[in-house]
Amino acid sequence: MNFIINREQLLIPLQQIVSVIEKRQTMLVLSNVLVTVNDNELVLTGTDLEIQLVAKIYLQSYESGEITVPARKFLDIVRLLPNEAEIKIELKDDKVKVTSGRSRFSLSTLAADNYPEFSESELDNQFLMNAGQLKKALNKTVFCMANQDIRYYLNGLLLHVSNSKLKMVASDGHRLSIYEDNIGTATGYESRIILPRKGVVELSRLLEDDDTELNIQFSSSNIRIYIKELTFSAKLVDSKYPDFSKVFDQPFFNQIHIQRQLLKDALTRVSILANEKFKGITFDISEDLLRLSSHNPEHDEATEELIIEYQGEPLTIAFNSQYVLDAVSNLDSELAVLTIASNASSCFIEEPEQQLYKFIVMPMRL
């Protein structure tokens, strides 16, 4: 196996592959990237057995073959070579020689036969979607996912396809985000799957060109997404996402309308003196006035008042300031709409008109 390639052709796909590979592996070969040369193509593969990324690069000069090389060492070599450098890579005995200009490197290898196959079931559902559309959906939900929660279904993102409608949901048990959109074409089916947390994070990094059309294929256990010359695959979370629809079926207080930026700035200031562990801020709401207040074990206190649009009975409720800030920061409109459940069990945060995105925060006791 040998081939010649430009540094820029190789660097970005290699960086994308290496981000999938875990630093600590139970199998040594999983620390390597699989390099395959055949039919005018260089194919790079990286996996941790839960997620796999495959990149294809067109070659003009090559000899076929395959081998695995240490992923991070290979990346560091390519990254530190000069821009536009021509790189020659060849397999000699059990070493891969990397040559560029006056630089010479020799990397140890493991046989490609030892590289594990990424097991996938038959992918019987598919739809096409714009990359920018998917990236926006991920950005509006990803930060609500749980991290290492014992309720493992929360350590991921619900993707619900219902004919031409797409819904994405993420929750850590204290807050929940919902993003709904139209994918434009009828799929003819309804299906719910849970993408794993790491897969969601890696996928959002890959969606750089908003105009790219994605081919998304999935089954009950796997998902595969074609992104130009990249193929992203992941094993799905084997569980059922909890039914959150009941939170909509309850009485609410009147809506509160407030300038998004004013609320964001006030929350940021008042949270300075909140308890560092719980980040609690009290919302005292009366007609056309919102009073934010915080205190901490050191007896520091902060208050700030904001003019709002609200007609209804006064109420007091407390929230984790960071949860509310995350929601408000993700709104695209100038106005934020807050709707609190009559039993004070939850607060909806959304935009006044284009309600593709809803954020629900559970209150806290101070």
C-alpha positions, 0 to 999 in steps of 0.5 A: 500500500502506498499513496501520495496526498496533499496535507489539506486533503487529509487533515480535516477528515483525519481530525474528524475521525480522531474526535470519535476515537476514545483515548483509553481503549480496552482494545489497542486496535481501537486507538488506531485509524483504519487506512484502506486504499482501493479504487482511486479512494483513500478510506479512513475509519475510526470507531469506539464500537458505539460510534463510527466515522468513515471518510472517503478521499479521492486519490490519483496516485496509489497502490491498494492495501489496508492497515491500521496506524495510531490515530493521534500520532498520525494526526499530529504528524499531518497537522504539524507539516507545512500547509499544502505539503505533499505527503507520501505514505507507504507500508513497508513490512509492519511499518507505515512510512510518512514522508514529506519534504525532508521530514521522515516518520515511521509508525508502528501498525496493527493488521487491518484484519484485527480491526473490529467490524461495526455491527449494524442492523438493516436500516429500513427508514430514511429521509433527506434533510438540510444540514443547517436545519438539523444543526439548528434542531441540535443546537436548540436541544443538545444542552438539555441532555443529561450526562451520566444519569442512571436513567440512561435514556436521558443521556441522549436525544429523542428523534421523532419522525412523524411523516413530514414532521420532525421533533427533537427532545432532550431532558435531564429531568430538571428541564426539557427542550422541544424543537419541532420542524417540517422536513419538507417531504412525506416519509410515510412512517412514524418512528421514535429513536434515541441518539446517544449523547456522544453521537449527538455531540460528534454529529453537531461538529460535522454539520459545518456546511448548512447547505449540505443535503443529508441522507439519514437512515435508521433502524430501531438499533442504529442510525447512519447519516451520509454527509458529503464524503463522510458516513456517520454511524451510531448505535441507538439507546435501547430504551423508551423515552418518557411521555412528556405530553402530560405537562401540556395538559394542565391549567396555566397562569397568564403569559408573561412577556418580557424583553429577552435581552433585559431578562438575560442581563438581569439574570446574569447579574443577580446570579452572581450572588446566588448559592454557587451549588444550587444557583437559585433565583426567586421570581416575584411576579406581580402586574407588570413587574418582575422582581429577581432576587438571590442570596447565598450562605455568606448572607450576600443578596441581590435584587433587580426589578424588570418591567413586564407585560402580565395581568393576573394574580401575583406569584412567587417561584424559584428557578435554577438561574442557569437553566433559565439563562440557557433557555432565554439565550437560545430564543431568536426573538426579541421577546421572551414568553414565560408561562407558569403552570397553575400548580407551579410545577413547570415554566414554559419559555418560548417565542411569541410567534414562531414556536418551533422551540419550547423550553420547560424548566422545573422550579426549585425550593429555596 
